[in-house]
Amino acid sequence: MGFCAFKDYQLKRRNPVSEPLLALPGETLQKNLHFENNKLMAICSISAIIPSIVVVILMGQWINPAQIQFHFIDLLLGVICLASMTASVFATKKIMAKRKRLTAGLVGEVASAQYFTPLVREGWLIFHDLSFPRGNIDHVLVGPTGIFAIETKYRSKYADMKGSQSALAEYDGHSIIFSGRRQEELPLQQAKAVSTELSKYLKGKLGRFVPVRPVVSLPGWRIESSISDMEVEVLVLNPKNCRRLKNLRVMIKSSEVLNRIQAALEEIAKNPQKEPFYKALLKR
């Protein structure tokens, strides 16, 4: 890896695309997944290198089987070997679990982005993976009926349940119940938090209060609710049914306001407000 990096440095090439680009769906998750893959490669390398070094050292002492003698250093090397292998197993297990969560989240965000495409073809604006100091907004949709901050949640279905009940998500305005078993409120709280963050950002750019509607997107789930979309604070929907967003009251009537909103969102999309690199590493 060091040799390849050195060769790349010697080529003295640079990226022909100099301007910042808009983020793709799940781009942050992809970067995190790449980071976890690199950690997994490093752990696999260390777990192979340390036992190999120990074996080489011991073999150097045990060339003559008749003179095999165990010393304190041999015991220490054995402990180091066992400790490195044990640490590698636990670290690998932890990384694999995180990779599974990241992959699931990435699938959910890509699915939502594709299901929102019909609205984009009709003139709506969509931005993905907007970075703010307190977290990322998975998607932002802008259309005549308003601005929507969308939090995508990937939730797997129960394998032991069949029929429509296995894909049923019941929403009462305060929590979501998946298949009648698991109740969650956190997705609603997260959607409200990111919508508030986006609203404050747009107020600073436009000089006036800009309402942002929080939305929770659940790809693959059938949403049932006894409350209308106009009455709930947070919308919960399957992104396949994104046309529900068109049935709300028209909020943006001026093309000038729409252009200013688009410019503000493009600015944050191309210049994300990220925390210092060393703080991000400490969190990992």
Buried (B, 14 or more C-beta within 10 A) or exposed (E): EEEEEEEEEEEEEEEEEEEEEBBEBBBBBBEBBEBBEEBBEEBEEBBEEBBEBBEEEBEEBEEEEEEEEEEEEBEEBEEBBEEBBEBBEEBBEEBEEBBEBBBBBBBBBBBBBEBBEEBEEEEBBBBBBBBBEEBBBBBBBBBBBBBBBBBBBBBEBBEEBEEEEBBBBBBBEEEBBBBEEEEBEEBBEBBBBBBBBBBEBBBEBBEEEBEBBBBBBBBBBBBEBEEEBEEBEBBBBBBBEBEBBBEBEEBBEEEEBBEBBEEBBBEBBEEBEEEEEEEEEEEE
